[in-house]
């Protein structure tokens, strides 16, 4: 699975760094390092709501406050 987090200026200001750190932590805690690849990208053009995060080709809007829920509901569901 490839998760891509926007690190463009708008998403950076909305907390993309915190989201990356949160996802890295959750991936380690769940021992999924060999199954999930984290990538960064610049603007995806969908930054109105929050930080743009893609799982493969599906786009999500995530905030630092929702990263744990996003991981549980979207990432773990696809891995298991």
PDB file with SEQRES, HELIX, SHEET and CRYST1 records, atoms N, CA, C and O in Angstrom:
SEQRES   1 A   80  UNK UNK UNK UNK UNK UNK UNK UNK UNK UNK UNK UNK UNK          
SEQRES   2 A   80  UNK UNK UNK UNK UNK UNK UNK UNK UNK UNK UNK UNK UNK          
SEQRES   3 A   80  UNK UNK UNK UNK UNK UNK UNK UNK UNK UNK UNK UNK UNK          
SEQRES   4 A   80  UNK UNK UNK UNK UNK UNK UNK UNK UNK UNK UNK UNK UNK          
SEQRES   5 A   80  UNK UNK UNK UNK UNK UNK UNK UNK UNK UNK UNK UNK UNK          
SEQRES   6 A   80  UNK UNK UNK UNK UNK UNK UNK UNK UNK UNK UNK UNK UNK          
SEQRES   7 A   80  UNK UNK                                                      
HELIX    1 AA1 UNK A    9  UNK A   13  1                                   5    
HELIX    2 AA2 UNK A   16  UNK A   29  1                                  14    
HELIX    3 AA3 UNK A   67  UNK A   70  1                                   4    
HELIX    4 AA4 UNK A   71  UNK A   75  3                                   5    
HELIX    5 AA5 UNK A   76  UNK A   79  1                                   4    
SHEET    1 AA1 4 UNK A  37  UNK A  41  0                                        
SHEET    2 AA1 4 UNK A   2  UNK A   6  1                                        
SHEET    3 AA1 4 UNK A  51  UNK A  55 -1                                        
SHEET    4 AA1 4 UNK A  58  UNK A  62 -1                                        
CRYST1    1.000    1.000    1.000  90.00  90.00  90.00 P 1           1          
ATOM      1  N   UNK A   1       0.846  -1.170   0.000  1.00  0.00           N  
ATOM      2  CA  UNK A   1       0.000   0.000   0.000  1.00  0.00           C  
ATOM      3  C   UNK A   1       0.894   1.236   0.000  1.00  0.00           C  
ATOM      4  O   UNK A   1       1.901   1.298   0.706  1.00  0.00           O  
ATOM      5  N   UNK A   2       0.503   2.208  -0.804  1.00  0.00           N  
ATOM      6  CA  UNK A   2       1.239   3.472  -0.861  1.00  0.00           C  
ATOM      7  C   UNK A   2       0.331   4.579  -0.323  1.00  0.00           C  
ATOM      8  O   UNK A   2      -0.785   4.779  -0.803  1.00  0.00           O  
ATOM      9  N   UNK A   3       0.838   5.294   0.687  1.00  0.00           N  
ATOM     10  CA  UNK A   3       0.125   6.448   1.230  1.00  0.00           C  
ATOM     11  C   UNK A   3       0.949   7.677   0.877  1.00  0.00           C  
ATOM     12  O   UNK A   3       2.132   7.761   1.207  1.00  0.00           O  
ATOM     13  N   UNK A   4       0.311   8.630   0.201  1.00  0.00           N  
ATOM     14  CA  UNK A   4       0.986   9.851  -0.227  1.00  0.00           C  
ATOM     15  C   UNK A   4       0.366  11.036   0.496  1.00  0.00           C  
ATOM     16  O   UNK A   4      -0.848  11.236   0.457  1.00  0.00           O  
ATOM     17  N   UNK A   5       1.213  11.822   1.157  1.00  0.00           N  
ATOM     18  CA  UNK A   5       0.771  12.983   1.918  1.00  0.00           C  
ATOM     19  C   UNK A   5       1.258  14.238   1.215  1.00  0.00           C  
ATOM     20  O   UNK A   5       2.434  14.351   0.871  1.00  0.00           O  
ATOM     21  N   UNK A   6       0.346  15.180   1.003  1.00  0.00           N  
ATOM     22  CA  UNK A   6       0.730  16.439   0.383  1.00  0.00           C  
ATOM     23  C   UNK A   6       1.588  17.243   1.360  1.00  0.00           C  
ATOM     24  O   UNK A   6       1.252  17.376   2.536  1.00  0.00           O  
ATOM     25  N   UNK A   7       2.690  17.771   0.857  1.00  0.00           N  
ATOM     26  CA  UNK A   7       3.568  18.613   1.674  1.00  0.00           C  
ATOM     27  C   UNK A   7       3.701  20.000   1.054  1.00  0.00           C  
ATOM     28  O   UNK A   7       4.638  20.742   1.353  1.00  0.00           O  
ATOM     29  N   UNK A   8       2.751  20.337   0.188  1.00  0.00           N  
ATOM     30  CA  UNK A   8       2.725  21.679  -0.398  1.00  0.00           C  
ATOM     31  C   UNK A   8       2.467  22.721   0.674  1.00  0.00           C  
ATOM     32  O   UNK A   8       2.135  22.376   1.808  1.00  0.00           O  
ATOM     33  N   UNK A   9       2.613  23.981   0.331  1.00  0.00           N  
ATOM     34  CA  UNK A   9       2.556  25.050   1.338  1.00  0.00           C  
ATOM     35  C   UNK A   9       1.240  25.088   2.102  1.00  0.00           C  
ATOM     36  O   UNK A   9       1.254  25.255   3.321  1.00  0.00           O  
ATOM     37  N   UNK A  10       0.110  24.940   1.433  1.00  0.00           N  
ATOM     38  CA  UNK A  10      -1.186  24.988   2.118  1.00  0.00           C  
ATOM     39  C   UNK A  10      -1.340  23.806   3.078  1.00  0.00           C  
ATOM     40  O   UNK A  10      -1.757  23.986   4.223  1.00  0.00           O  
ATOM     41  N   UNK A  11      -1.011  22.618   2.623  1.00  0.00           N  
ATOM     42  CA  UNK A  11      -1.125  21.441   3.482  1.00  0.00           C  
ATOM     43  C   UNK A  11      -0.088  21.477   4.604  1.00  0.00           C  
ATOM     44  O   UNK A  11      -0.355  21.004   5.709  1.00  0.00           O  
ATOM     45  N   UNK A  12       1.077  22.029   4.331  1.00  0.00           N  
ATOM     46  CA  UNK A  12       2.091  22.182   5.381  1.00  0.00           C  
ATOM     47  C   UNK A  12       1.538  23.046   6.509  1.00  0.00           C  
ATOM     48  O   UNK A  12       1.696  22.721   7.686  1.00  0.00           O  
ATOM     49  N   UNK A  13       0.891  24.143   6.142  1.00  0.00           N  
ATOM     50  CA  UNK A  13       0.312  25.029   7.155  1.00  0.00           C  
ATOM     51  C   UNK A  13      -0.837  24.370   7.907  1.00  0.00           C  
ATOM     52  O   UNK A  13      -1.133  24.746   9.041  1.00  0.00           O  
ATOM     53  N   UNK A  14      -1.481  23.397   7.286  1.00  0.00           N  
ATOM     54  CA  UNK A  14      -2.603  22.693   7.922  1.00  0.00           C  
ATOM     55  C   UNK A  14      -2.150  21.481   8.735  1.00  0.00           C  
ATOM     56  O   UNK A  14      -2.982  20.789   9.321  1.00  0.00           O  
ATOM     57  N   UNK A  15      -0.847  21.216   8.777  1.00  0.00           N  
ATOM     58  CA  UNK A  15      -0.339  20.168   9.661  1.00  0.00           C  
ATOM     59  C   UNK A  15       0.144  18.895   9.010  1.00  0.00           C  
ATOM     60  O   UNK A  15       0.120  17.837   9.639  1.00  0.00           O  
ATOM     61  N   UNK A  16       0.584  18.966   7.760  1.00  0.00           N  
ATOM     62  CA  UNK A  16       1.028  17.737   7.097  1.00  0.00           C  
ATOM     63  C   UNK A  16       2.188  17.063   7.838  1.00  0.00           C  
ATOM     64  O   UNK A  16       2.281  15.835   7.848  1.00  0.00           O  
ATOM     65  N   UNK A  17       3.058  17.841   8.446  1.00  0.00           N  
ATOM     66  CA  UNK A  17       4.177  17.252   9.198  1.00  0.00           C  
ATOM     67  C   UNK A  17       3.665  16.399  10.363  1.00  0.00           C  
ATOM     68  O   UNK A  17       4.171  15.301  10.598  1.00  0.00           O  
ATOM     69  N   UNK A  18       2.672  16.896  11.083  1.00  0.00           N  
ATOM     70  CA  UNK A  18       2.083  16.139  12.197  1.00  0.00           C  
ATOM     71  C   UNK A  18       1.410  14.869  11.701  1.00  0.00           C  
ATOM     72  O   UNK A  18       1.459  13.833  12.364  1.00  0.00           O  
ATOM     73  N   UNK A  19       0.785  14.952  10.540  1.00  0.00           N  
ATOM     74  CA  UNK A  19       0.116  13.783   9.970  1.00  0.00           C  
ATOM     75  C   UNK A  19       1.142  12.726   9.588  1.00  0.00           C  
ATOM     76  O   UNK A  19       0.943  11.539   9.845  1.00  0.00           O  
ATOM     77  N   UNK A  20       2.228  13.153   8.980  1.00  0.00           N  
ATOM     78  CA  UNK A  20       3.302  12.209   8.624  1.00  0.00           C  
ATOM     79  C   UNK A  20       3.830  11.530   9.882  1.00  0.00           C  
ATOM     80  O   UNK A  20       3.989  10.309   9.909  1.00  0.00           O  
ATOM     81  N   UNK A  21       4.099  12.304  10.913  1.00  0.00           N  
ATOM     82  CA  UNK A  21       4.618  11.741  12.165  1.00  0.00           C  
ATOM     83  C   UNK A  21       3.609  10.783  12.800  1.00  0.00           C  
ATOM     84  O   UNK A  21       3.987   9.733  13.320  1.00  0.00           O  
ATOM     85  N   UNK A  22       2.331  11.145  12.756  1.00  0.00           N  
ATOM     86  CA  UNK A  22       1.293  10.284  13.306  1.00  0.00           C  
ATOM     87  C   UNK A  22       1.175   8.976  12.548  1.00  0.00           C  
ATOM     88  O   UNK A  22       1.033   7.913  13.153  1.00  0.00           O  
ATOM     89  N   UNK A  23       1.234   9.048  11.222  1.00  0.00           N  
ATOM     90  CA  UNK A  23       1.156   7.829  10.411  1.00  0.00           C  
ATOM     91  C   UNK A  23       2.384   6.952  10.617  1.00  0.00           C  
ATOM     92  O   UNK A  23       2.264   5.731  10.716  1.00  0.00           O  
ATOM     93  N   UNK A  24       3.558   7.560  10.683  1.00  0.00           N  
ATOM     94  CA  UNK A  24       4.779   6.787  10.937  1.00  0.00           C  
ATOM     95  C   UNK A  24       4.669   6.027  12.258  1.00  0.00           C  
ATOM     96  O   UNK A  24       5.028   4.853  12.345  1.00  0.00           O  
ATOM     97  N   UNK A  25       4.170   6.709  13.275  1.00  0.00           N  
ATOM     98  CA  UNK A  25       4.014   6.087  14.596  1.00  0.00           C  
ATOM     99  C   UNK A  25       3.030   4.921  14.536  1.00  0.00           C  
ATOM    100  O   UNK A  25       3.319   3.840  15.048  1.00  0.00           O  
ATOM    101  N   UNK A  26       1.883   5.130  13.920  1.00  0.00           N  
ATOM    102  CA  UNK A  26       0.866   4.081  13.828  1.00  0.00           C  
ATOM    103  C   UNK A  26       1.366   2.888  13.012  1.00  0.00           C  
ATOM    104  O   UNK A  26       1.083   1.739  13.350  1.00  0.00           O  
ATOM    105  N   UNK A  27       2.098   3.160  11.954  1.00  0.00           N  
ATOM    106  CA  UNK A  27       2.649   2.080  11.128  1.00  0.00           C  
ATOM    107  C   UNK A  27       3.628   1.241  11.940  1.00  0.00           C  
ATOM    108  O   UNK A  27       3.601   0.012  11.870  1.00  0.00           O  
ATOM    109  N   UNK A  28       4.494   1.902  12.712  1.00  0.00           N  
ATOM    110  CA  UNK A  28       5.438   1.172  13.571  1.00  0.00           C  
ATOM    111  C   UNK A  28       4.707   0.373  14.646  1.00  0.00           C  
ATOM    112  O   UNK A  28       5.007  -0.801  14.860  1.00  0.00           O  
ATOM    113  N   UNK A  29       3.750   1.005  15.322  1.00  0.00           N  
ATOM    114  CA  UNK A  29       3.011   0.341  16.403  1.00  0.00           C  
ATOM    115  C   UNK A  29       2.287  -0.912  15.910  1.00  0.00           C  
ATOM    116  O   UNK A  29       2.168  -1.893  16.644  1.00  0.00           O  
ATOM    117  N   UNK A  30       1.815  -0.878  14.695  1.00  0.00           N  
ATOM    118  CA  UNK A  30       1.080  -2.007  14.131  1.00  0.00           C  
ATOM    119  C   UNK A  30       1.956  -2.944  13.305  1.00  0.00           C  
ATOM    120  O   UNK A  30       1.456  -3.855  12.646  1.00  0.00           O  
ATOM    121  N   UNK A  31       3.262  -2.713  13.346  1.00  0.00           N  
ATOM    122  CA  UNK A  31       4.249  -3.541  12.650  1.00  0.00           C  
ATOM    123  C   UNK A  31       3.910  -3.726  11.172  1.00  0.00           C  
ATOM    124  O   UNK A  31       3.887  -4.843  10.654  1.00  0.00           O  
ATOM    125  N   UNK A  32       3.646  -2.587  10.503  1.00  0.00           N  
ATOM    126  CA  UNK A  32       3.257  -2.612   9.095  1.00  0.00           C  
ATOM    127  C   UNK A  32       4.305  -1.973   8.178  1.00  0.00           C  
ATOM    128  O   UNK A  32       4.013  -1.651   7.026  1.00  0.00           O  
ATOM    129  N   UNK A  33       5.505  -1.794   8.686  1.00  0.00           N  
ATOM    130  CA  UNK A  33       6.552  -1.109   7.902  1.00  0.00           C  
ATOM    131  C   UNK A  33       6.830  -1.797   6.568  1.00  0.00           C  
ATOM    132  O   UNK A  33       7.160  -1.129   5.588  1.00  0.00           O  
ATOM    133  N   UNK A  34       6.702  -3.100   6.520  1.00  0.00           N  
ATOM    134  CA  UNK A  34       6.982  -3.811   5.266  1.00  0.00           C  
ATOM    135  C   UNK A  34       5.793  -3.781   4.301  1.00  0.00           C  
ATOM    136  O   UNK A  34       5.927  -4.166   3.140  1.00  0.00           O  
ATOM    137  N   UNK A  35       4.630  -3.323   4.780  1.00  0.00           N  
ATOM    138  CA  UNK A  35       3.437  -3.341   3.944  1.00  0.00           C  
ATOM    139  C   UNK A  35       2.980  -1.962   3.468  1.00  0.00           C  
ATOM    140  O   UNK A  35       2.187  -1.850   2.533  1.00  0.00           O  
ATOM    141  N   UNK A  36       3.491  -0.914   4.122  1.00  0.00           N  
ATOM    142  CA  UNK A  36       3.044   0.436   3.796  1.00  0.00           C  
ATOM    143  C   UNK A  36       4.229   1.325   3.458  1.00  0.00           C  
ATOM    144  O   UNK A  36       5.222   1.370   4.185  1.00  0.00           O  
ATOM    145  N   UNK A  37       4.107   2.022   2.354  1.00  0.00           N  
ATOM    146  CA  UNK A  37       5.127   2.987   1.920  1.00  0.00           C  
ATOM    147  C   UNK A  37       4.529   4.386   2.036  1.00  0.00           C  
ATOM    148  O   UNK A  37       3.457   4.659   1.496  1.00  0.00           O  
ATOM    149  N   UNK A  38       5.232   5.268   2.746  1.00  0.00           N  
ATOM    150  CA  UNK A  38       4.807   6.663   2.851  1.00  0.00           C  
ATOM    151  C   UNK A  38       5.587   7.498   1.854  1.00  0.00           C  
ATOM    152  O   UNK A  38       6.810   7.389   1.756  1.00  0.00           O  
ATOM    153  N   UNK A  39       4.869   8.337   1.112  1.00  0.00           N  
ATOM    154  CA  UNK A  39       5.484   9.252   0.153  1.00  0.00           C  
ATOM    155  C   UNK A  39       4.966  10.659   0.401  1.00  0.00           C  
ATOM    156  O   UNK A  39       3.906  10.849   0.997  1.00  0.00           O  
ATOM    157  N   UNK A  40       5.718  11.626  -0.058  1.00  0.00           N  
ATOM    158  CA  UNK A  40       5.278  13.016  -0.037  1.00  0.00           C  
ATOM    159  C   UNK A  40       5.046  13.489  -1.460  1.00  0.00           C  
ATOM    160  O   UNK A  40       5.654  12.980  -2.401  1.00  0.00           O  
ATOM    161  N   UNK A  41       4.163  14.465  -1.612  1.00  0.00           N  
ATOM    162  CA  UNK A  41       3.950  15.066  -2.923  1.00  0.00           C  
ATOM    163  C   UNK A  41       3.644  16.538  -2.735  1.00  0.00           C  
ATOM    164  O   UNK A  41       3.303  16.984  -1.640  1.00  0.00           O  
ATOM    165  N   UNK A  42       3.770  17.276  -3.804  1.00  0.00           N  
ATOM    166  CA  UNK A  42       3.381  18.677  -3.744  1.00  0.00           C  
ATOM    167  C   UNK A  42       1.920  18.789  -4.130  1.00  0.00           C  
ATOM    168  O   UNK A  42       1.272  17.768  -4.361  1.00  0.00           O  
ATOM    169  N   UNK A  43       1.403  19.946  -4.204  1.00  0.00           N  
ATOM    170  CA  UNK A  43      -0.029  20.225  -4.288  1.00  0.00           C  
ATOM    171  C   UNK A  43      -0.787  19.293  -5.225  1.00  0.00           C  
ATOM    172  O   UNK A  43      -0.407  19.081  -6.376  1.00  0.00           O  
ATOM    173  N   UNK A  44      -1.871  18.746  -4.688  1.00  0.00           N  
ATOM    174  CA  UNK A  44      -2.766  17.906  -5.478  1.00  0.00           C  
ATOM    175  C   UNK A  44      -3.993  18.687  -5.927  1.00  0.00           C  
ATOM    176  O   UNK A  44      -4.836  18.164  -6.657  1.00  0.00           O  
ATOM    177  N   UNK A  45      -4.092  19.944  -5.489  1.00  0.00           N  
ATOM    178  CA  UNK A  45      -5.187  20.802  -5.905  1.00  0.00           C  
ATOM    179  C   UNK A  45      -6.494  20.585  -5.163  1.00  0.00           C  
ATOM    180  O   UNK A  45      -7.536  21.084  -5.590  1.00  0.00           O  
ATOM    181  N   UNK A  46      -6.458  19.854  -4.067  1.00  0.00           N  
ATOM    182  CA  UNK A  46      -7.675  19.538  -3.309  1.00  0.00           C  
ATOM    183  C   UNK A  46      -7.505  19.914  -1.840  1.00  0.00           C  
ATOM    184  O   UNK A  46      -7.840  19.125  -0.957  1.00  0.00           O  
ATOM    185  N   UNK A  47      -6.996  21.097  -1.575  1.00  0.00           N  
ATOM    186  CA  UNK A  47      -6.589  21.434  -0.210  1.00  0.00           C  
ATOM    187  C   UNK A  47      -7.578  22.311   0.558  1.00  0.00           C  
ATOM    188  O   UNK A  47      -7.193  22.914   1.560  1.00  0.00           O  
ATOM    189  N   UNK A  48      -8.827  22.404   0.129  1.00  0.00           N  
ATOM    190  CA  UNK A  48      -9.785  23.261   0.813  1.00  0.00           C  
ATOM    191  C   UNK A  48     -10.100  22.787   2.225  1.00  0.00           C  
ATOM    192  O   UNK A  48     -10.235  23.605   3.135  1.00  0.00           O  
ATOM    193  N   UNK A  49     -10.220  21.468   2.421  1.00  0.00           N  
ATOM    194  CA  UNK A  49     -10.719  20.937   3.687  1.00  0.00           C  
ATOM    195  C   UNK A  49      -9.646  20.569   4.701  1.00  0.00           C  
ATOM    196  O   UNK A  49      -9.858  20.723   5.904  1.00  0.00           O  
ATOM    197  N   UNK A  50      -8.533  20.099   4.251  1.00  0.00           N  
ATOM    198  CA  UNK A  50      -7.481  19.644   5.150  1.00  0.00           C  
ATOM    199  C   UNK A  50      -6.306  19.166   4.322  1.00  0.00           C  
ATOM    200  O   UNK A  50      -6.199  19.473   3.135  1.00  0.00           O  
ATOM    201  N   UNK A  51      -5.436  18.421   4.950  1.00  0.00           N  
ATOM    202  CA  UNK A  51      -4.258  17.899   4.264  1.00  0.00           C  
ATOM    203  C   UNK A  51      -4.698  16.763   3.335  1.00  0.00           C  
ATOM    204  O   UNK A  51      -5.420  15.855   3.748  1.00  0.00           O  
ATOM    205  N   UNK A  52      -4.258  16.825   2.095  1.00  0.00           N  
ATOM    206  CA  UNK A  52      -4.591  15.797   1.109  1.00  0.00           C  
ATOM    207  C   UNK A  52      -3.723  14.567   1.350  1.00  0.00           C  
ATOM    208  O   UNK A  52      -2.495  14.647   1.373  1.00  0.00           O  
ATOM    209  N   UNK A  53      -4.382  13.440   1.526  1.00  0.00           N  
ATOM    210  CA  UNK A  53      -3.703  12.166   1.720  1.00  0.00           C  
ATOM    211  C   UNK A  53      -4.340  11.174   0.763  1.00  0.00           C  
ATOM    212  O   UNK A  53      -5.564  11.063   0.689  1.00  0.00           O  
ATOM    213  N   UNK A  54      -3.502  10.459   0.036  1.00  0.00           N  
ATOM    214  CA  UNK A  54      -3.990   9.440  -0.897  1.00  0.00           C  
ATOM    215  C   UNK A  54      -3.564   8.068  -0.412  1.00  0.00           C  
ATOM    216  O   UNK A  54      -2.429   7.864   0.020  1.00  0.00           O  
ATOM    217  N   UNK A  55      -4.494   7.136  -0.493  1.00  0.00           N  
ATOM    218  CA  UNK A  55      -4.160   5.719  -0.340  1.00  0.00           C  
ATOM    219  C   UNK A  55      -4.292   5.152  -1.741  1.00  0.00           C  
ATOM    220  O   UNK A  55      -5.383   5.097  -2.309  1.00  0.00           O  
ATOM    221  N   UNK A  56      -3.168   4.734  -2.283  1.00  0.00           N  
ATOM    222  CA  UNK A  56      -3.094   4.352  -3.684  1.00  0.00           C  
ATOM    223  C   UNK A  56      -3.657   5.522  -4.501  1.00  0.00           C  
ATOM    224  O   UNK A  56      -2.983   6.547  -4.597  1.00  0.00           O  
ATOM    225  N   UNK A  57      -4.837   5.429  -5.087  1.00  0.00           N  
ATOM    226  CA  UNK A  57      -5.364   6.547  -5.875  1.00  0.00           C  
ATOM    227  C   UNK A  57      -6.606   7.191  -5.261  1.00  0.00           C  
ATOM    228  O   UNK A  57      -7.232   8.042  -5.893  1.00  0.00           O  
ATOM    229  N   UNK A  58      -6.968   6.799  -4.049  1.00  0.00           N  
ATOM    230  CA  UNK A  58      -8.155   7.360  -3.399  1.00  0.00           C  
ATOM    231  C   UNK A  58      -7.754   8.528  -2.498  1.00  0.00           C  
ATOM    232  O   UNK A  58      -6.866   8.391  -1.657  1.00  0.00           O  
ATOM    233  N   UNK A  59      -8.411   9.675  -2.675  1.00  0.00           N  
ATOM    234  CA  UNK A  59      -8.058  10.910  -1.979  1.00  0.00           C  
ATOM    235  C   UNK A  59      -8.883  11.092  -0.709  1.00  0.00           C  
ATOM    236  O   UNK A  59     -10.092  10.860  -0.696  1.00  0.00           O  
ATOM    237  N   UNK A  60      -8.200  11.517   0.367  1.00  0.00           N  
ATOM    238  CA  UNK A  60      -8.834  11.806   1.649  1.00  0.00           C  
ATOM    239  C   UNK A  60      -8.358  13.167   2.131  1.00  0.00           C  
ATOM    240  O   UNK A  60      -7.296  13.646   1.736  1.00  0.00           O  
ATOM    241  N   UNK A  61      -9.156  13.775   2.987  1.00  0.00           N  
ATOM    242  CA  UNK A  61      -8.783  15.026   3.635  1.00  0.00           C  
ATOM    243  C   UNK A  61      -8.594  14.715   5.109  1.00  0.00           C  
ATOM    244  O   UNK A  61      -9.532  14.281   5.777  1.00  0.00           O  
ATOM    245  N   UNK A  62      -7.383  14.934   5.625  1.00  0.00           N  
ATOM    246  CA  UNK A  62      -7.033  14.531   6.984  1.00  0.00           C  
ATOM    247  C   UNK A  62      -6.487  15.752   7.735  1.00  0.00           C  
ATOM    248  O   UNK A  62      -5.868  16.634   7.139  1.00  0.00           O  
ATOM    249  N   UNK A  63      -6.723  15.787   9.029  1.00  0.00           N  
ATOM    250  CA  UNK A  63      -6.145  16.830   9.880  1.00  0.00           C  
ATOM    251  C   UNK A  63      -5.327  16.142  10.972  1.00  0.00           C  
ATOM    252  O   UNK A  63      -5.480  14.940  11.189  1.00  0.00           O  
ATOM    253  N   UNK A  64      -4.465  16.884  11.660  1.00  0.00           N  
ATOM    254  CA  UNK A  64      -3.712  16.262  12.762  1.00  0.00           C  
ATOM    255  C   UNK A  64      -4.642  15.629  13.808  1.00  0.00           C  
ATOM    256  O   UNK A  64      -4.278  14.642  14.446  1.00  0.00           O  
ATOM    257  N   UNK A  65      -5.822  16.192  13.977  1.00  0.00           N  
ATOM    258  CA  UNK A  65      -6.766  15.672  14.959  1.00  0.00           C  
ATOM    259  C   UNK A  65      -7.456  14.385  14.500  1.00  0.00           C  
ATOM    260  O   UNK A  65      -7.948  13.619  15.328  1.00  0.00           O  
ATOM    261  N   UNK A  66      -7.494  14.146  13.202  1.00  0.00           N  
ATOM    262  CA  UNK A  66      -8.201  12.966  12.689  1.00  0.00           C  
ATOM    263  C   UNK A  66      -7.280  11.868  12.168  1.00  0.00           C  
ATOM    264  O   UNK A  66      -7.756  10.869  11.629  1.00  0.00           O  
ATOM    265  N   UNK A  67      -5.970  12.040  12.322  1.00  0.00           N  
ATOM    266  CA  UNK A  67      -5.034  11.066  11.746  1.00  0.00           C  
ATOM    267  C   UNK A  67      -5.212   9.677  12.349  1.00  0.00           C  
ATOM    268  O   UNK A  67      -5.118   8.686  11.625  1.00  0.00           O  
ATOM    269  N   UNK A  68      -5.466   9.577  13.651  1.00  0.00           N  
ATOM    270  CA  UNK A  68      -5.648   8.261  14.270  1.00  0.00           C  
ATOM    271  C   UNK A  68      -6.896   7.572  13.736  1.00  0.00           C  
ATOM    272  O   UNK A  68      -6.861   6.384  13.414  1.00  0.00           O  
ATOM    273  N   UNK A  69      -7.979   8.298  13.643  1.00  0.00           N  
ATOM    274  CA  UNK A  69      -9.227   7.750  13.105  1.00  0.00           C  
ATOM    275  C   UNK A  69      -9.059   7.344  11.644  1.00  0.00           C  
ATOM    276  O   UNK A  69      -9.532   6.289  11.222  1.00  0.00           O  
ATOM    277  N   UNK A  70      -8.377   8.198  10.876  1.00  0.00           N  
ATOM    278  CA  UNK A  70      -8.095   7.884   9.477  1.00  0.00           C  
ATOM    279  C   UNK A  70      -7.315   6.568   9.384  1.00  0.00           C  
ATOM    280  O   UNK A  70      -7.643   5.708   8.567  1.00  0.00           O  
ATOM    281  N   UNK A  71      -6.306   6.418  10.204  1.00  0.00           N  
ATOM    282  CA  UNK A  71      -5.498   5.204  10.170  1.00  0.00           C  
ATOM    283  C   UNK A  71      -6.347   3.977  10.495  1.00  0.00           C  
ATOM    284  O   UNK A  71      -6.291   2.969   9.790  1.00  0.00           O  
ATOM    285  N   UNK A  72      -7.129   4.070  11.561  1.00  0.00           N  
ATOM    286  CA  UNK A  72      -7.959   2.934  11.979  1.00  0.00           C  
ATOM    287  C   UNK A  72      -9.004   2.587  10.922  1.00  0.00           C  
ATOM    288  O   UNK A  72      -9.170   1.417  10.578  1.00  0.00           O  
ATOM    289  N   UNK A  73      -9.706   3.592  10.406  1.00  0.00           N  
ATOM    290  CA  UNK A  73     -10.840   3.347   9.498  1.00  0.00           C  
ATOM    291  C   UNK A  73     -10.433   3.061   8.056  1.00  0.00           C  
ATOM    292  O   UNK A  73     -11.089   2.276   7.371  1.00  0.00           O  
ATOM    293  N   UNK A  74      -9.371   3.682   7.597  1.00  0.00           N  
ATOM    294  CA  UNK A  74      -9.005   3.558   6.179  1.00  0.00           C  
ATOM    295  C   UNK A  74      -7.794   2.671   5.939  1.00  0.00           C  
ATOM    296  O   UNK A  74      -7.813   1.817   5.052  1.00  0.00           O  
ATOM    297  N   UNK A  75      -6.746   2.867   6.720  1.00  0.00           N  
ATOM    298  CA  UNK A  75      -5.510   2.124   6.474  1.00  0.00           C  
ATOM    299  C   UNK A  75      -5.636   0.682   6.961  1.00  0.00           C  
ATOM    300  O   UNK A  75      -5.422  -0.258   6.196  1.00  0.00           O  
ATOM    301  N   UNK A  76      -5.984   0.515   8.230  1.00  0.00           N  
ATOM    302  CA  UNK A  76      -6.056  -0.838   8.779  1.00  0.00           C  
ATOM    303  C   UNK A  76      -7.089  -1.694   8.053  1.00  0.00           C  
ATOM    304  O   UNK A  76      -6.883  -2.892   7.861  1.00  0.00           O  
ATOM    305  N   UNK A  77      -8.183  -1.090   7.657  1.00  0.00           N  
ATOM    306  CA  UNK A  77      -9.230  -1.812   6.927  1.00  0.00           C  
ATOM    307  C   UNK A  77      -8.692  -2.408   5.633  1.00  0.00           C  
ATOM    308  O   UNK A  77      -9.099  -3.498   5.230  1.00  0.00           O  
ATOM    309  N   UNK A  78      -7.792  -1.705   4.993  1.00  0.00           N  
ATOM    310  CA  UNK A  78      -7.252  -2.176   3.707  1.00  0.00           C  
ATOM    311  C   UNK A  78      -6.119  -3.184   3.881  1.00  0.00           C  
ATOM    312  O   UNK A  78      -5.892  -4.020   3.006  1.00  0.00           O  
ATOM    313  N   UNK A  79      -5.416  -3.109   4.992  1.00  0.00           N  
ATOM    314  CA  UNK A  79      -4.266  -3.979   5.205  1.00  0.00           C  
ATOM    315  C   UNK A  79      -4.700  -5.355   5.699  1.00  0.00           C  
ATOM    316  O   UNK A  79      -4.100  -6.368   5.339  1.00  0.00           O  
ATOM    317  N   UNK A  80      -5.724  -5.389   6.508  1.00  0.00           N  
ATOM    318  CA  UNK A  80      -6.127  -6.665   7.133  1.00  0.00           C  
ATOM    319  C   UNK A  80      -7.186  -7.370   6.386  1.00  0.00           C  
ATOM    320  O   UNK A  80      -7.617  -8.448   6.795  1.00  0.00           O  
TER     321      UNK A  80                                                      
END                                                                             
